[in-house]
Amino acid sequence: MPDKSTHFGYQDVSPEQKTEKVTAVFESVASKYDVMNDVMSFGLHRLWKRQFVHLANIRPHFQILDLAAGTGDISTLIVPKLDKKGSVTLCDPNGAMLEEGRRRMVDKGLLNNIHYAQAMGENLPFPDDHFDRVMIAFGLRNFTDKDKALVEIFNLLKPGGQLLVLEFSKPQQWMQEAYDVYSFKFLPKMGEIIAKDADSYQYLAESIRKHPDQETLKLMFETAGFEKCEYLNLNGGIVSIHRGHKLSI
């Protein structure tokens, strides 16, 4: 039986190779990750993330998993909404990104209601029916097996819980040509100048193109068991917020 293959940008690779390559990308850019986010999105990523957290409708007692948490910018917005019963767990497969996130949370004085875990999205070390919300911001496209991860997440959610995903998506047709020029010409150049790493931002552009479009990702949510699935396009579909519910029994 042939080995299952996946993609790293436009390259066909084994799942093990993708894990290694994605790890190398984020180890390379960890210290400049937030600066590059500001530059390449013209600061819009901050507005997208605030809307993302707002739509999660977080209650003070919620248990929340911030998956592919990176440098912790989503958790930074979540923690002030929680009381002593609530918590957020930052989970990321990359130790360098997770450590950068921990350092920044400490620098901001965010010490309570926070847990950390280093794990892959396809193999999460948490009990079933545990979280009220699972949130993934700009991380799902890097997962090696998205279908498996979505099922794993579904099982971790409490009945009545929700998965929310903020991710680059497919823009409207009239924007596509300009978006391609920006993605493949300017992004790698900015990566070279700011992060000293053009290749990682070439991968970013390619990974966005390989990520499922809005309707395909919605169908993937439904296949994993989620109901009442929907998405909201931002900035002409450059980014979208997906939501799926695990309905109460």
Secondary structure, 3 states (H helix, E strand, C coil): CCCCCEEECCEEECHHHHHHHHHHHHHHHHHHHHHHHHHHHCCHHHHHHHHHHHHCCCCCCCEEEEECCCCCHHHHHHHHHCCCCCEEEEEECCHHHHHHHHHHHHHCCCCCCEEEEECCCCCCCCCCCCEEEEEEECCHHHCCCHHHHHHHHHHHEEEEEEEEEEEECCCCHHHHHHHHHHHHHHHHHHHHHHCCCHHHHHHHHHHHHHCCCHHHHHHHHHHCCCEEEEEEEEHHHCEEEEEEECCCC
